[in-house]
Amino acid sequence: MKMNHKNKEKFMISPGVISPKVTIPPLENGDKLTRAEFERRYEAMPHVKKAELIEGIVYMSSPLRIERHGEPHSIIATWLGNYWAATPGVGSANNATVRLDNDNEPQPDVLLRIKHWGQSQISEDDYVEGAPELIVEIAASSASIDMHQKLKVYRRSGVQEYLVWRVLEEDIDWFCLQAGEYIARSTNANGIICSQVFSGLWLDKSALLARNIADVLEVLQQGLASVEHQAFVQQLADMYPF
């Protein structure tokens, strides 16, 4: 390939001498990196589908099994996707990189955010910047990270609600941020957990753990038909008309 004058300036270290090609080191589990260096290495490895920077340390996921991750992830994505479809002004994403601070760039399994006046924005290079209002993690082999390091990072960054599906333990933790601390939400008398931020986002805990997606969606529809959800949709519209 013919090298133009501008490209020559990038590679010349002295007249008539071309520098060797720069090699970008690969990402490795346990690497301690700045966010900028993490992004540089990640972008140079397009075959890697999921890597995260948590408190300055790189975590790379193992191959994902369908029962432990793939199916639970799909159920959660369907649940939140239906809420998203019925609630103009919110957005959802699967496995989207989130820039929280200089030491933390997680890639949550699923997130839900308020688009126009929420805590997060979309950067010019198409990343989420700032804390989404709700993050969901499917925790099997990653449970220790999700329930400790990530929990602390999400709390400190101001993620308002954090839901962890502990697949191997067959349980769910739904935390809400109150006065700087995460408080676990309990089910109501009907076995339903209701979001504190996203009115009408209702979850039948037993149905989810049983992977009964029809019942999960039926209860969600009840939440979407509630007066609380209608008021939330109107509030979103008043803040940013669609």
Buried (B, 14 or more C-beta within 10 A) or exposed (E): EEEEEEEEEEEEEEEEEEEEEEEEEEBEEEBEBEBEBBBBBBEEEEEBEBBBBBEBBBBBBEEBEEEBBEBBBBBBBBBBBBBBEBBEBBBBBBEBBBBBBEBBBBBBBBBBBBBEEBBBEBEEEEBBBBBBBBBBBBBBBBBEBBBEBBBBBBBEBBBBBBBBBBBEEEEBBBBBBEEEEBEEBEBEEEEBBBBBBBBBBBBBBBBBBEEBBEBBBEBBBBBBEBEBBEEBBEEBEEEEEE
